[in-house]
């Protein structure tokens, strides 16, 4: 809805980002309606805010697969069309603190996956440097729809969707074609050392 309000052709396709066939089906539906995917924002992933020893295997794997594998699978599927047309934008959603390989026993697989997303972002930026494709990341801390809210939030509030959208739109801009492999943390000045 918001994309259409901004004057951009958009559609919705639902699928399982951890399953290659499902990813392919989603892209085929989008391409049938809109043509080649120009912009991909990888913004999906489970969150399990419990101690790592308390996580069952299925939850552990789901957090890793939705956050990391989903990002990689969707990017891999979008990339051939972007390369063929010589233009594309991929923005991956990480997590604030991942730059420092934040580690905490609570929600550990999420931190591992999001650190992997940043590594993948940098690798893919280098791999596409001559293709007209940019690959960047935005990494919020706590957003208005987060599952948990710490007692103290930087600037007295969680990030709102517009805070995140502003960074995403910067990376999507036509004039941002030389910016690739970067990560913007949207954290209000949060210091991950104080987790």
C-alpha positions as CSV (number, residue, x, y, z in Angstrom):
1,X,0.0,0.0,0.0
2,X,2.7,2.5,1.0
3,X,4.7,1.8,-2.2
4,X,1.6,2.5,-4.3
5,X,1.0,5.7,-2.3
6,X,4.5,6.8,-3.3
7,X,3.7,6.2,-6.9
8,X,5.6,2.9,-7.3
9,X,4.2,-0.2,-9.0
10,X,4.0,-2.9,-6.3
11,X,2.3,-6.1,-5.5
12,X,2.2,-8.6,-2.7
13,X,3.4,-12.3,-2.9
14,X,3.5,-14.6,0.0
15,X,5.7,-17.6,0.4
16,X,8.3,-19.4,2.4
17,X,11.7,-17.8,2.0
18,X,13.4,-20.9,3.4
19,X,12.2,-23.0,0.5
20,X,13.8,-22.5,-3.0
21,X,10.7,-23.6,-4.9
22,X,8.5,-21.2,-2.8
23,X,10.9,-18.3,-3.4
24,X,10.8,-19.1,-7.2
25,X,7.0,-19.2,-7.2
26,X,6.9,-15.8,-5.4
27,X,9.2,-14.2,-7.9
28,X,7.3,-15.7,-10.8
29,X,4.1,-14.2,-9.6
30,X,5.7,-10.8,-9.1
31,X,7.5,-10.9,-12.5
32,X,4.2,-11.9,-14.2
33,X,2.5,-8.8,-12.8
34,X,5.3,-6.2,-12.8
35,X,8.2,-7.5,-14.9
36,X,11.8,-7.8,-13.7
37,X,12.4,-7.1,-10.0
38,X,14.3,-3.9,-9.7
39,X,14.3,-3.5,-6.0
40,X,14.5,-6.2,-3.3
41,X,14.2,-5.5,0.4
42,X,14.9,-8.6,2.5
43,X,12.9,-7.9,5.6
44,X,11.8,-11.2,7.0
45,X,12.9,-13.4,9.8
46,X,11.8,-15.0,13.0
47,X,12.8,-13.8,16.4
48,X,13.1,-16.0,19.5
49,X,14.0,-14.0,22.5
50,X,14.9,-16.9,24.9
51,X,18.2,-18.3,26.2
52,X,19.9,-20.4,23.5
53,X,19.8,-23.6,25.7
54,X,16.0,-23.3,25.9
55,X,15.4,-23.2,22.2
56,X,14.2,-26.4,20.6
57,X,15.8,-27.5,17.3
58,X,13.0,-26.4,15.0
59,X,12.9,-22.8,16.5
60,X,16.7,-22.6,16.3
61,X,16.7,-23.6,12.7
62,X,13.7,-21.4,11.8
63,X,15.4,-18.3,13.2
64,X,18.6,-19.0,11.2
65,X,16.9,-20.0,8.0
66,X,14.4,-17.2,7.8
67,X,16.9,-14.5,8.6
68,X,20.0,-15.7,6.8
69,X,19.0,-18.3,4.2
70,X,15.9,-16.3,3.2
71,X,18.0,-13.2,2.5
72,X,20.4,-15.3,0.4
73,X,17.8,-17.2,-1.5
74,X,15.7,-14.2,-2.4
75,X,18.8,-12.2,-3.4
76,X,20.0,-15.1,-5.6
77,X,16.7,-15.3,-7.3
78,X,16.4,-11.5,-8.0
79,X,20.0,-11.1,-9.1
80,X,19.9,-12.5,-12.7
81,X,17.2,-10.1,-13.8
82,X,19.0,-7.2,-12.2
83,X,22.3,-8.1,-13.8
84,X,20.6,-8.6,-17.2
85,X,19.1,-5.1,-17.1
86,X,22.2,-3.5,-15.6
87,X,20.4,-2.0,-12.6
88,X,19.1,-3.2,-9.3
89,X,18.9,-2.4,-5.6
90,X,19.0,-4.9,-2.8
91,X,18.6,-3.8,0.8
92,X,19.0,-6.4,3.6
93,X,17.7,-5.9,7.1
94,X,20.2,-6.6,9.8
95,X,20.3,-5.8,13.5
96,X,22.1,-3.0,15.3
97,X,25.2,-4.4,17.0
98,X,25.9,-6.9,14.3
99,X,28.8,-4.8,13.1
100,X,30.5,-5.8,16.4
101,X,29.3,-9.4,16.2
102,X,27.1,-8.8,19.2
103,X,26.7,-12.0,21.2
104,X,24.2,-12.7,23.9
105,X,22.8,-16.0,25.2
106,X,19.3,-14.7,24.8
107,X,18.3,-14.9,21.1
108,X,21.7,-16.1,20.1
109,X,20.8,-17.6,16.7
110,X,19.2,-14.3,15.7
111,X,22.4,-12.5,16.3
112,X,24.4,-15.1,14.4
113,X,22.0,-14.9,11.4
114,X,22.0,-11.1,11.3
115,X,25.8,-11.0,11.5
116,X,25.7,-13.4,8.6
117,X,23.4,-11.0,6.7
118,X,26.0,-8.2,7.0
119,X,28.7,-10.5,5.8
120,X,26.5,-11.6,2.9
121,X,25.7,-8.0,2.1
122,X,29.4,-7.1,1.8
123,X,30.2,-10.2,-0.2
124,X,27.3,-9.6,-2.6
125,X,28.2,-5.9,-3.0
126,X,31.7,-6.9,-4.2
127,X,30.3,-9.6,-6.4
128,X,28.0,-7.1,-8.2
129,X,30.3,-4.1,-8.3
130,X,30.4,-4.2,-12.1
131,X,26.7,-5.0,-12.7
132,X,24.9,-1.8,-11.9
133,X,23.5,-3.4,-8.7
134,X,24.0,-2.1,-5.2
135,X,23.6,-4.2,-2.1
136,X,23.4,-2.5,1.3
137,X,21.9,-3.1,4.8
138,X,19.9,-1.3,7.3
139,X,20.1,-2.5,10.9
140,X,17.5,-1.3,13.4
141,X,17.7,-1.8,17.1
142,X,14.2,-1.8,18.5
143,X,11.4,-0.8,16.2
144,X,7.8,0.2,17.1
145,X,6.5,-3.4,16.3
146,X,9.3,-5.3,18.1
147,X,8.5,-8.2,20.3
148,X,10.3,-6.8,23.2
149,X,11.1,-3.4,24.5
150,X,14.0,-2.8,26.9
151,X,13.5,-0.6,30.0
152,X,15.7,2.1,28.5
153,X,15.4,3.1,24.8
154,X,17.8,5.6,23.2
155,X,16.0,9.0,22.7
156,X,13.2,7.7,24.8
157,X,11.5,5.7,22.1
158,X,11.7,2.8,19.6
159,X,12.5,3.5,16.0
160,X,9.3,4.1,14.0
161,X,8.8,2.7,10.5
162,X,9.7,6.1,8.9
163,X,13.1,6.0,10.6
164,X,13.9,2.7,8.9
165,X,12.2,3.7,5.6
166,X,14.3,6.8,5.4
167,X,17.5,4.7,5.3
168,X,16.0,2.2,2.9
169,X,14.9,4.9,0.5
170,X,18.4,6.5,0.6
171,X,19.9,3.2,-0.6
172,X,17.2,2.8,-3.3
173,X,17.7,6.2,-4.7
174,X,19.0,6.5,-8.3
175,X,21.7,8.8,-7.0
176,X,23.0,6.2,-4.6
177,X,24.5,4.1,-7.3
178,X,28.1,4.2,-6.0
179,X,27.1,3.3,-2.5
180,X,27.3,-0.5,-2.0
181,X,28.3,-2.8,0.8
182,X,27.3,-0.4,3.5
183,X,25.3,-0.8,6.7
184,X,23.3,1.9,8.4
185,X,22.4,1.2,12.0
186,X,19.1,2.8,13.0
187,X,19.5,2.7,16.8
188,X,19.2,6.2,18.2
189,X,22.8,6.0,19.5
190,X,22.3,2.7,21.3
191,X,25.6,1.2,22.6
192,X,25.4,-2.6,22.2
193,X,28.0,-2.9,25.0
194,X,25.2,-2.1,27.4
195,X,23.0,-5.1,26.4
